[in-house]
Amino acid sequence: MVRLRLGVFVLIAVMFAGNWLLGDDKKADDKDPPKSRTLPQHFKKLGLTDKQKDTVFTIMGKYHAKLDALDKEIKELKAAQKKDVEDVLTADQKARLRELRLGESDMDKKDKDEKKDKDDKDKKKDEKKDK
């Protein structure tokens, strides 16, 4: 009987805690830019008042959104530039460029393997001579 009461109590407590944790979050006002909470370098040493700090945080938040938009635009422009430049290349040149970007091509690997085999043979000959 005691276990049943304790179990019911725990169940009710969990339900209330779950509702409290999953409750509606307050949404930030779109009019207010997000405030950055990090001061620029050396600003901590200037002895800013709380009002000055809040003003700096607000200004930084306002520009942060604009800078993010510009960063996104820059990435899009770079991607467009890369595509336009690569459109100049022939199919063979595009394939070779892909190989170069991914690392060694099969030809380069084959050449290196042949050179390594030759070096191994030379080492074995040198070892035989030393004996």
N, C-alpha and C positions, 0 to 999 in steps of 0.2 A: 504494500500500500504506500509506503514511504517512497519507494522507487518510482511508482506511478506519479505521485505528486511532484517529485523532483524532475521527472522526465517532462511533464506538462509545463512546469515552470521554465525549464531550459528551452523547450520548444517555443514558448511565447517570447522569451527573451531574445532568441535568435531571430524570430520574425520581426520584432521591433527594430533590432539592430540592422537587419537586412534592409528594411524600408528606409531607415535613417541613412545608411551608407549609399543606397541606390537612389536617393531622392533627387529631385531636379537640381541640376547645377545652375548657378547663376551665370547667365551669358554676359560676356563683356559687351559694353556699349560700342557699337561700330563707329561712333563719332570720336571716341577717345582712342588715340593710337596706343598700341601696347607700349608699356614703359620698360625700358631696359634698366636693369638694376646693377649695372657695372659702370663705374665712372671711367672716363678716359684716363690714360696713363698720366700720372703725376697729379691728378686732380685731388686725390686724398690728402696730399701734402699742402694744399692751398688753404685749408681751414674753411671750407664752404659751410654756409648755414644750411639747415634742413630745407629751407625754402629754395635756396640756390640748387641744392642737390635734386629736389623734386623737379625744378624747372629744367635742369640738364637732362634728367631721365626722360621727361616728356619730349623734349626736343630730339633726343636720340631715338626714341620710339617712333616719332613722326618720320624721321629720315630713314629709319630701318626698313619700313614698308616700301618706301620709294626705291631704296637701294636693292632690295630683293627683287622688285619688278625689273629694274635695269639689269641685274645679274641674269635673270631669266631671259631677257631679250638678247643679251650678249651671247648666251649659250645658243640660242636659236640662230643668231646671225653667224656664229662660228660654224654651226652644223650646215647651214645653207652654203657658206663659203666653201667648206670642205667638199660638199656634193658638187658644186659648180666646177671646182678645180679638178675633181676626179672625173667629171664628165668629158674633159678634154682628152683623157687617156684612152688608148686602145684597150681591147679586151686583154691582150697579153700583158700590157703594162699594168693594168688593174690587178691581174693575177699576181704579177711579180711584186707589186706594192703590198698586196695582202700578205704574201709570204714574208716580205721584209718586216711588216708590222707584227706578224706573229712570231717571228724569230727566224731561225735558219730554214732555208728551203731544203728540199730533198737533195738537190745537187750539192749544196754546201755541206750537208751532213755526209754525203757520199765521199766528197773530197777529203773531209776531215778524217773519216774512217780509213781511207786509203793511206793518208799520211801517217796516221797512228800505227797502222799495220806495218808500214815501211820502217817507222821509228823502232817498233818492237823487234823487227828482224835485225836492224842495225845493232840494237842493244845485245841481242843474243850472239851476234857475231863478235862483238867486243868482249863479251863474257868468255867466249870460247878461246879468243886470243889470249886473254889474261891467264887462263888455266894452263 
